Amino acid sequence: MKLYRFLTGSDDASFCHKVTAALNKGWHLYGSPTYAYDTEGKVMKCGQAVVKDVEGKEYEPSVKLSDY
C-alpha cells in the first residue's frame, strides 16, 4: 500500500524534527514544502507532504498513519 501524510506546524525547529523523524521511519518527501502566515497566531506555518510504500499490507481507512 502507498501511504500519504501531510505534516504541518509552526515554522520552527519542532517542525523540522517532525519531518526528520518521518524521514528516519522510511517516509519520503513528496513535493515542495508550503508556507503560510497565520494572522491569528502571528506566526509562519509550514507543511510538507510525505509518502511511504508498505509491502504486504492493504490500505483501509482505519490505518493509523503515524504507526508507520
MODELLER restraints for C-alpha pairs under 7 A, 6 or more apart:
rsr = mdl.restraints
at = mdl.atoms
rsr.add(forms.Gaussian(group=physical.xy_distance, feature=features.Distance(at['CA:1:A'], at['CA:53:A']), mean=5.73, stdev=0.5))
rsr.add(forms.Gaussian(group=physical.xy_distance, feature=features.Distance(at['CA:1:A'], at['CA:54:A']), mean=5.22, stdev=0.5))
rsr.add(forms.Gaussian(group=physical.xy_distance, feature=features.Distance(at['CA:1:A'], at['CA:55:A']), mean=6.30, stdev=0.5))
rsr.add(forms.Gaussian(group=physical.xy_distance, feature=features.Distance(at['CA:1:A'], at['CA:57:A']), mean=5.84, stdev=0.5))
rsr.add(forms.Gaussian(group=physical.xy_distance, feature=features.Distance(at['CA:1:A'], at['CA:58:A']), mean=5.47, stdev=0.5))
rsr.add(forms.Gaussian(group=physical.xy_distance, feature=features.Distance(at['CA:1:A'], at['CA:59:A']), mean=5.70, stdev=0.5))
rsr.add(forms.Gaussian(group=physical.xy_distance, feature=features.Distance(at['CA:2:A'], at['CA:51:A']), mean=6.93, stdev=0.5))
rsr.add(forms.Gaussian(group=physical.xy_distance, feature=features.Distance(at['CA:2:A'], at['CA:52:A']), mean=5.67, stdev=0.5))
rsr.add(forms.Gaussian(group=physical.xy_distance, feature=features.Distance(at['CA:2:A'], at['CA:53:A']), mean=4.43, stdev=0.5))
rsr.add(forms.Gaussian(group=physical.xy_distance, feature=features.Distance(at['CA:2:A'], at['CA:54:A']), mean=6.24, stdev=0.5))
rsr.add(forms.Gaussian(group=physical.xy_distance, feature=features.Distance(at['CA:3:A'], at['CA:51:A']), mean=5.39, stdev=0.5))
rsr.add(forms.Gaussian(group=physical.xy_distance, feature=features.Distance(at['CA:3:A'], at['CA:52:A']), mean=5.10, stdev=0.5))
rsr.add(forms.Gaussian(group=physical.xy_distance, feature=features.Distance(at['CA:3:A'], at['CA:53:A']), mean=6.25, stdev=0.5))
rsr.add(forms.Gaussian(group=physical.xy_distance, feature=features.Distance(at['CA:4:A'], at['CA:50:A']), mean=5.89, stdev=0.5))
rsr.add(forms.Gaussian(group=physical.xy_distance, feature=features.Distance(at['CA:4:A'], at['CA:51:A']), mean=4.52, stdev=0.5))
rsr.add(forms.Gaussian(group=physical.xy_distance, feature=features.Distance(at['CA:4:A'], at['CA:52:A']), mean=6.71, stdev=0.5))
rsr.add(forms.Gaussian(group=physical.xy_distance, feature=features.Distance(at['CA:5:A'], at['CA:49:A']), mean=5.73, stdev=0.5))
rsr.add(forms.Gaussian(group=physical.xy_distance, feature=features.Distance(at['CA:5:A'], at['CA:50:A']), mean=5.36, stdev=0.5))
rsr.add(forms.Gaussian(group=physical.xy_distance, feature=features.Distance(at['CA:5:A'], at['CA:51:A']), mean=6.36, stdev=0.5))
rsr.add(forms.Gaussian(group=physical.xy_distance, feature=features.Distance(at['CA:6:A'], at['CA:47:A']), mean=6.60, stdev=0.5))
rsr.add(forms.Gaussian(group=physical.xy_distance, feature=features.Distance(at['CA:6:A'], at['CA:48:A']), mean=5.69, stdev=0.5))
rsr.add(forms.Gaussian(group=physical.xy_distance, feature=features.Distance(at['CA:6:A'], at['CA:49:A']), mean=4.30, stdev=0.5))
rsr.add(forms.Gaussian(group=physical.xy_distance, feature=features.Distance(at['CA:6:A'], at['CA:50:A']), mean=6.30, stdev=0.5))
rsr.add(forms.Gaussian(group=physical.xy_distance, feature=features.Distance(at['CA:7:A'], at['CA:47:A']), mean=5.35, stdev=0.5))
rsr.add(forms.Gaussian(group=physical.xy_distance, feature=features.Distance(at['CA:7:A'], at['CA:48:A']), mean=5.25, stdev=0.5))
rsr.add(forms.Gaussian(group=physical.xy_distance, feature=features.Distance(at['CA:7:A'], at['CA:49:A']), mean=6.14, stdev=0.5))
rsr.add(forms.Gaussian(group=physical.xy_distance, feature=features.Distance(at['CA:8:A'], at['CA:46:A']), mean=5.69, stdev=0.5))
rsr.add(forms.Gaussian(group=physical.xy_distance, feature=features.Distance(at['CA:8:A'], at['CA:47:A']), mean=4.24, stdev=0.5))
rsr.add(forms.Gaussian(group=physical.xy_distance, feature=features.Distance(at['CA:8:A'], at['CA:48:A']), mean=6.64, stdev=0.5))
rsr.add(forms.Gaussian(group=physical.xy_distance, feature=features.Distance(at['CA:9:A'], at['CA:15:A']), mean=5.53, stdev=0.5))
rsr.add(forms.Gaussian(group=physical.xy_distance, feature=features.Distance(at['CA:9:A'], at['CA:45:A']), mean=5.60, stdev=0.5))
rsr.add(forms.Gaussian(group=physical.xy_distance, feature=features.Distance(at['CA:9:A'], at['CA:46:A']), mean=5.68, stdev=0.5))
rsr.add(forms.Gaussian(group=physical.xy_distance, feature=features.Distance(at['CA:9:A'], at['CA:47:A']), mean=6.60, stdev=0.5))
rsr.add(forms.Gaussian(group=physical.xy_distance, feature=features.Distance(at['CA:10:A'], at['CA:43:A']), mean=6.85, stdev=0.5))
rsr.add(forms.Gaussian(group=physical.xy_distance, feature=features.Distance(at['CA:10:A'], at['CA:44:A']), mean=5.94, stdev=0.5))
rsr.add(forms.Gaussian(group=physical.xy_distance, feature=features.Distance(at['CA:10:A'], at['CA:45:A']), mean=4.36, stdev=0.5))
rsr.add(forms.Gaussian(group=physical.xy_distance, feature=features.Distance(at['CA:10:A'], at['CA:46:A']), mean=6.05, stdev=0.5))
rsr.add(forms.Gaussian(group=physical.xy_distance, feature=features.Distance(at['CA:11:A'], at['CA:44:A']), mean=5.53, stdev=0.5))
rsr.add(forms.Gaussian(group=physical.xy_distance, feature=features.Distance(at['CA:11:A'], at['CA:45:A']), mean=5.23, stdev=0.5))
rsr.add(forms.Gaussian(group=physical.xy_distance, feature=features.Distance(at['CA:11:A'], at['CA:46:A']), mean=5.60, stdev=0.5))
rsr.add(forms.Gaussian(group=physical.xy_distance, feature=features.Distance(at['CA:26:A'], at['CA:52:A']), mean=6.69, stdev=0.5))
rsr.add(forms.Gaussian(group=physical.xy_distance, feature=features.Distance(at['CA:27:A'], at['CA:50:A']), mean=5.93, stdev=0.5))
rsr.add(forms.Gaussian(group=physical.xy_distance, feature=features.Distance(at['CA:27:A'], at['CA:51:A']), mean=5.45, stdev=0.5))
rsr.add(forms.Gaussian(group=physical.xy_distance, feature=features.Distance(at['CA:27:A'], at['CA:52:A']), mean=4.78, stdev=0.5))
rsr.add(forms.Gaussian(group=physical.xy_distance, feature=features.Distance(at['CA:28:A'], at['CA:50:A']), mean=5.24, stdev=0.5))
rsr.add(forms.Gaussian(group=physical.xy_distance, feature=features.Distance(at['CA:28:A'], at['CA:51:A']), mean=5.31, stdev=0.5))
rsr.add(forms.Gaussian(group=physical.xy_distance, feature=features.Distance(at['CA:28:A'], at['CA:52:A']), mean=6.22, stdev=0.5))
rsr.add(forms.Gaussian(group=physical.xy_distance, feature=features.Distance(at['CA:29:A'], at['CA:49:A']), mean=6.17, stdev=0.5))
rsr.add(forms.Gaussian(group=physical.xy_distance, feature=features.Distance(at['CA:29:A'], at['CA:50:A']), mean=4.53, stdev=0.5))
rsr.add(forms.Gaussian(group=physical.xy_distance, feature=features.Distance(at['CA:29:A'], at['CA:51:A']), mean=6.57, stdev=0.5))
rsr.add(forms.Gaussian(group=physical.xy_distance, feature=features.Distance(at['CA:30:A'], at['CA:49:A']), mean=5.14, stdev=0.5))
rsr.add(forms.Gaussian(group=physical.xy_distance, feature=features.Distance(at['CA:30:A'], at['CA:50:A']), mean=4.95, stdev=0.5))
rsr.add(forms.Gaussian(group=physical.xy_distance, feature=features.Distance(at['CA:30:A'], at['CA:51:A']), mean=6.28, stdev=0.5))
rsr.add(forms.Gaussian(group=physical.xy_distance, feature=features.Distance(at['CA:31:A'], at['CA:49:A']), mean=6.63, stdev=0.5))
rsr.add(forms.Gaussian(group=physical.xy_distance, feature=features.Distance(at['CA:32:A'], at['CA:48:A']), mean=6.84, stdev=0.5))
rsr.add(forms.Gaussian(group=physical.xy_distance, feature=features.Distance(at['CA:33:A'], at['CA:46:A']), mean=6.88, stdev=0.5))
rsr.add(forms.Gaussian(group=physical.xy_distance, feature=features.Distance(at['CA:33:A'], at['CA:47:A']), mean=5.61, stdev=0.5))
rsr.add(forms.Gaussian(group=physical.xy_distance, feature=features.Distance(at['CA:33:A'], at['CA:48:A']), mean=4.64, stdev=0.5))
rsr.add(forms.Gaussian(group=physical.xy_distance, feature=features.Distance(at['CA:34:A'], at['CA:46:A']), mean=5.41, stdev=0.5))
rsr.add(forms.Gaussian(group=physical.xy_distance, feature=features.Distance(at['CA:34:A'], at['CA:47:A']), mean=5.17, stdev=0.5))
rsr.add(forms.Gaussian(group=physical.xy_distance, feature=features.Distance(at['CA:34:A'], at['CA:48:A']), mean=6.49, stdev=0.5))
rsr.add(forms.Gaussian(group=physical.xy_distance, feature=features.Distance(at['CA:35:A'], at['CA:44:A']), mean=6.75, stdev=0.5))
rsr.add(forms.Gaussian(group=physical.xy_distance, feature=features.Distance(at['CA:35:A'], at['CA:45:A']), mean=5.61, stdev=0.5))
rsr.add(forms.Gaussian(group=physical.xy_distance, feature=features.Distance(at['CA:35:A'], at['CA:46:A']), mean=4.34, stdev=0.5))
rsr.add(forms.Gaussian(group=physical.xy_distance, feature=features.Distance(at['CA:35:A'], at['CA:47:A']), mean=6.56, stdev=0.5))
rsr.add(forms.Gaussian(group=physical.xy_distance, feature=features.Distance(at['CA:36:A'], at['CA:44:A']), mean=5.76, stdev=0.5))
rsr.add(forms.Gaussian(group=physical.xy_distance, feature=features.Distance(at['CA:36:A'], at['CA:45:A']), mean=5.30, stdev=0.5))
rsr.add(forms.Gaussian(group=physical.xy_distance, feature=features.Distance(at['CA:36:A'], at['CA:46:A']), mean=6.38, stdev=0.5))
rsr.add(forms.Gaussian(group=physical.xy_distance, feature=features.Distance(at['CA:37:A'], at['CA:43:A']), mean=5.95, stdev=0.5))
rsr.add(forms.Gaussian(group=physical.xy_distance, feature=features.Distance(at['CA:37:A'], at['CA:44:A']), mean=4.47, stdev=0.5))
rsr.add(forms.Gaussian(group=physical.xy_distance, feature=features.Distance(at['CA:37:A'], at['CA:45:A']), mean=6.00, stdev=0.5))
rsr.add(forms.Gaussian(group=physical.xy_distance, feature=features.Distance(at['CA:38:A'], at['CA:44:A']), mean=5.91, stdev=0.5))
rsr.add(forms.Gaussian(group=physical.xy_distance, feature=features.Distance(at['CA:38:A'], at['CA:45:A']), mean=6.49, stdev=0.5))
